[in-house]
Amino acid sequence: MRTQEQTPSPATVIPHGLEIDGRFIAVDDDGYLLDSRDWTPQVAETMAANDELTLSDDHWIAIHFLRDFYAEFGIAPELDLMQRTLCKSQKDCRWNRKFLRQMFPVNGARDACRYAGLPKPPPGACG
């Protein structure tokens, strides 16, 4: 009996990677990109969708902050620095640990770092 070949969807998770529009994106066992140059907004959207999360404008503020910080300093910010900077830059001090945990309910700001395409952060960074 011949099995019918299935066509993969445009964005699916495969073991140790993501496949997005036919392109394989390698990730480690925790879902962090192995090569940060592979990051695109669609990668972030796919990661979030796989976590059953829809990215809002606030998510993108956090993601862009993390990408900009990493591009400038080569490290992920500590959570306290992230909170203070977003509070000041957004003129909105709801950017605290509780708010970030609500936005990223599975692993808190560590998921924000993962969605931003940063390497797996050391303890203390990104929550």
Buried (B, 14 or more C-beta within 10 A) or exposed (E): EEEEEEEEEEBEBEEEBBBBEEEEBEBEEEBBBEEBEBBBEBBBBBBBEEBEBEBEEBBBBBBEBBBEBBEEEEBBBBBEEBBBBBBEEBEEEEBBBEBBBEBBEEBBBBBBBBBBBBBBBEEEBBB
